[in-house]
Amino acid sequence: MKILITGATGYIGRRLIYSMIEDGADIRVFVRNKAKLERPITQACEITEGSTFDSDKMAEALKDIHTAYYLIHSMGKDGDFEDMDKKSAELFRDACIDAGVKKIIYLGGLGDISTASKHLKSRMETGQVLSAKPEKIQTIIFRAGVIVGSGSAGFEIIRNICQKLPAMITPQWVDTKTEPIGVDDVIKYLQTAGKSSFCNDKDTLIVDIGAEVMSFKEMILRGAKLMGLNRHIFKVPVLSPKFSSYWLILFSPVNFSVAKALVAGLSSETIKLNDNAQKYFPEIHPESYEESFLKAIDDIHNRQVISSWCDSSDGKVCDVPFVHDISKAVFKDRYTEETEGYSKEALFKSVCSIGGEKGWGAYDVLWQIRGFTDKIFGGVGINRGRRDSLELRVGDSLDFWKVVDVIPNKRLLLSAQMKVPGSAWLEFQIIDGYMIQTAFFYPKGVTGRLYWYAMLPFHKLIFKKMLDDIIKGADEFSKQ
Ligand SMILES: NC(=O)c1ccc[n+]([C@@H]2O[C@H](COP(=O)([O-])OP(=O)(O)OC[C@H]3O[C@@H](n4cnc5c(N)ncnc54)[C@H](OP(=O)(O)O)[C@@H]3O)[C@@H](O)[C@H]2O)c1
């Protein structure tokens, strides 16, 4: 039975693939940019590159497929994401029917559609579109609320606000009921559904999943306790959604559009509305909130974070049609340093460990100010951090950069996701005895050009020192 997994570069898809590889499944993955897939996946799975909006590629991906997982969404993207998500689901469903696929498995959001936020509603509508032709194809729809796992948006928000804020002033939504579930259990449900047959082959099955009902306040306070922190929450009667979103972006890694979508969803309950999980999957006993939370913390300490909430492209940066042709850049600012006495391996490890909790060298405060301004203006900001403290792969977020090329011991190319009037890249190259750091910029109009010239004095101050710090940082890796 050949299985197709879409959203393979996303938070859930990537974890499902690893679990299925372990299970010996015959997998094909459908991705928009295969450079984002790491070796264990490319070695074990067939890959088809394409988008759900490309019918030829989808037909190719769905050939001989028995079960297809739909793990795609556009949350966090600007523009009309609802129509885009609906269209994508419709094209996918019809392509599955044409290819003779037997079953679609989808993971959407938990809750009541009549009170759901715009984003959650769109997740539910995606399920409705996928299952709109039950006479032709069976659809299993899982619905989950907050997913607790290393790198998940829900977990990272709680971890960050608890670490940064001894006391929190929150709106009334902290009392809203929710039913979180650990990511490993979500994967178990998805995987088991692929192996089982349910009811009549043409029936649609909606399975609500969750481990334990609690309020958001309990989630935060219990999470803090697990980290050994004593935190306090003070509710105030009025706090506008916009203010709450700003509060969230300042103290957590998410950007304004994600924060806005999350805050909008906090006023409605996200708890199970059916007991199909127990009925059809009695062998799965979801872990407690505490167990999932501690597992997530362990994953971070042991550098075992498989996927992160900001892995998907969130815009054009890692989409296939977007060519990273830095040769077209109009401006460049290059710094070269000798690296005598350091191996290429140690230098590369040092380059790949920049950012995140380690920061950006001597002038980190200037990067922080730039990141803060970026977040205020709706950008991704600098506190997204990084999935792994040492390794980088294509598609990883690195504070306000996205990794777009990694050639071990030779090159690291980062593309800026911060708000800039144009396109910006930062490249590190290791060439016999030298390390070269280059900032490339393709300006958009006059503003872009003015921006570049305004930034040049800061480059002079920051970049040379940053390069020196990276080279010195190789000491740490030379000794290993
Ligand atoms: N993560 C959670 O906490 C959570 C909680 C509850 C429910 N869910 C549900 O689980 C599902 C998966 O979520 P997720 O968090 O894994 O999403 P995610 O991390 O944002 O990943 C989305 C994936 O969709 C791909 N994609 C987007 N548009 C595409 C297109 N047109 N064609 C092909 N691929 C496309 C992205 O590829 P690129 O890498 O190319 O961008 C990425 O792999 C969603 O339905 C979501 O509602 C998630």
The ligand as an SDF file (V2000), in Angstrom:
LIG
                    3D

 48 52  0  0  0  0  0  0  0  0999 V2000
    0.8890   22.4730   14.2380 N   0  0  0  0  0  0  0  0  0  0  0  0
   -0.1040   22.5510   15.0910 C   0  0  0  0  0  0  0  0  0  0  0  0
    0.0770   22.9410   16.2530 O   0  0  0  0  0  0  0  0  0  0  0  0
   -1.5010   22.1200   14.6600 C   0  0  0  0  0  0  0  0  0  0  0  0
   -2.5340   22.1020   15.6120 C   0  0  0  0  0  0  0  0  0  0  0  0
   -3.7990   21.6610   15.2200 C   0  0  0  0  0  0  0  0  0  0  0  0
   -4.0280   21.3090   13.8980 C   0  0  0  0  0  0  0  0  0  0  0  0
   -3.0150   21.3750   12.9930 N   0  0  0  0  0  0  0  0  0  0  0  0
   -3.3250   21.0290   11.5820 C   0  0  0  0  0  0  0  0  0  0  0  0
   -2.3670   20.1590   11.0360 O   0  0  0  0  0  0  0  0  0  0  0  0
   -2.2090   20.4130    9.6320 C   0  0  0  0  0  0  0  0  0  0  0  0
   -0.7350   20.5470    9.3240 C   0  0  0  0  0  0  0  0  0  0  0  0
   -0.2520   21.6620   10.0600 O   0  0  0  0  0  0  0  0  0  0  0  0
    1.2930   22.0020   10.2660 P   0  0  0  0  0  0  0  0  0  0  0  0
    1.4070   22.7510   11.5290 O   0  0  0  0  0  0  0  0  0  0  0  0
    2.1210   20.7970   10.0270 O   0  0  0  0  0  0  0  0  0  0  0  0
    1.5400   23.0190    9.0510 O   0  0  0  0  0  0  0  0  0  0  0  0
    2.8690   23.7710    8.6210 P   0  0  0  0  0  0  0  0  0  0  0  0
    4.0020   23.4380    9.5130 O   0  0  0  0  0  0  0  0  0  0  0  0
    2.5640   25.2080    8.3890 O   0  0  0  0  0  0  0  0  0  0  0  0
    3.1760   23.1040    7.1910 O   0  0  0  0  0  0  0  0  0  0  0  0
    2.3650   23.3610    6.1020 C   0  0  0  0  0  0  0  0  0  0  0  0
    2.8910   22.5190    4.9600 C   0  0  0  0  0  0  0  0  0  0  0  0
    2.0690   22.7380    3.8200 O   0  0  0  0  0  0  0  0  0  0  0  0
    2.9160   22.8880    2.6840 C   0  0  0  0  0  0  0  0  0  0  0  0
    2.1800   23.6240    1.6770 N   0  0  0  0  0  0  0  0  0  0  0  0
    1.5370   24.8210    1.8090 C   0  0  0  0  0  0  0  0  0  0  0  0
    0.9030   25.1380    0.6710 N   0  0  0  0  0  0  0  0  0  0  0  0
    1.1640   24.1120   -0.2080 C   0  0  0  0  0  0  0  0  0  0  0  0
    0.7730   23.8610   -1.5460 C   0  0  0  0  0  0  0  0  0  0  0  0
   -0.0060   24.7060   -2.2260 N   0  0  0  0  0  0  0  0  0  0  0  0
    1.2220   22.7250   -2.1520 N   0  0  0  0  0  0  0  0  0  0  0  0
    2.0150   21.8340   -1.4740 C   0  0  0  0  0  0  0  0  0  0  0  0
    2.4030   22.0280   -0.2020 N   0  0  0  0  0  0  0  0  0  0  0  0
    1.9860   23.1570    0.4240 C   0  0  0  0  0  0  0  0  0  0  0  0
    4.1190   23.6330    3.2460 C   0  0  0  0  0  0  0  0  0  0  0  0
    5.2060   23.5270    2.3580 O   0  0  0  0  0  0  0  0  0  0  0  0
    6.4210   24.6150    2.2940 P   0  0  0  0  0  0  0  0  0  0  0  0
    7.4830   24.1020    3.2390 O   0  0  0  0  0  0  0  0  0  0  0  0
    6.8510   24.5970    0.8940 O   0  0  0  0  0  0  0  0  0  0  0  0
    5.8750   25.9320    2.7570 O   0  0  0  0  0  0  0  0  0  0  0  0
    4.3250   22.8500    4.5320 C   0  0  0  0  0  0  0  0  0  0  0  0
    5.0070   21.6510    4.2860 O   0  0  0  0  0  0  0  0  0  0  0  0
   -3.0160   21.6770    9.3370 C   0  0  0  0  0  0  0  0  0  0  0  0
   -4.2220   21.3600    8.7220 O   0  0  0  0  0  0  0  0  0  0  0  0
   -3.2750   22.2780   10.7140 C   0  0  0  0  0  0  0  0  0  0  0  0
   -4.4800   22.9880   10.7930 O   0  0  0  0  0  0  0  0  0  0  0  0
   -1.7610   21.7560   13.3350 C   0  0  0  0  0  0  0  0  0  0  0  0
  1  2  1  0
  2  3  2  0
  2  4  1  0
  4  5  1  0
  4 48  2  0
  5  6  2  0
  6  7  1  0
  7  8  2  0
  8  9  1  0
  8 48  1  0
  9 10  1  0
  9 46  1  0
 10 11  1  0
 11 12  1  0
 11 44  1  0
 12 13  1  0
 13 14  1  0
 14 15  2  0
 14 16  1  0
 14 17  1  0
 17 18  1  0
 18 19  2  0
 18 20  1  0
 18 21  1  0
 21 22  1  0
 22 23  1  0
 23 24  1  0
 23 42  1  0
 24 25  1  0
 25 26  1  0
 25 36  1  0
 26 27  1  0
 26 35  1  0
 27 28  2  0
 28 29  1  0
 29 30  1  0
 29 35  2  0
 30 31  1  0
 30 32  2  0
 32 33  1  0
 33 34  2  0
 34 35  1  0
 36 37  1  0
 36 42  1  0
 37 38  1  0
 38 39  2  0
 38 40  1  0
 38 41  1  0
 42 43  1  0
 44 45  1  0
 44 46  1  0
 46 47  1  0
M  CHG  2   8   1  16  -1
M  END
$$$$
